[in-house]
């Protein structure tokens, strides 16, 4: 999935209020930014994924929190 398609999928997920898709897609966007070495963008996307994971009670919240904490962008929480 290219970046344009990813952005479209994010908009669709927002319109549908599909938190599972939002967690997955924002994590994917964060992974891609991290791979490019763009840590600010990665943390931006991962923060969004984390918030949606918290809202929906998704198990991914713990890993997302850890990743953000590793970059100094969040305090490590206990789940």
Secondary structure, 3 states (H helix, E strand, C coil): CCHHHHHHHHHHHHHHCCHHHHHHHHHHHHHHHHHHCCHHHHHHHHHHHHHHHHHHCCCHHHHHHHHHHHCCCCCCCCC
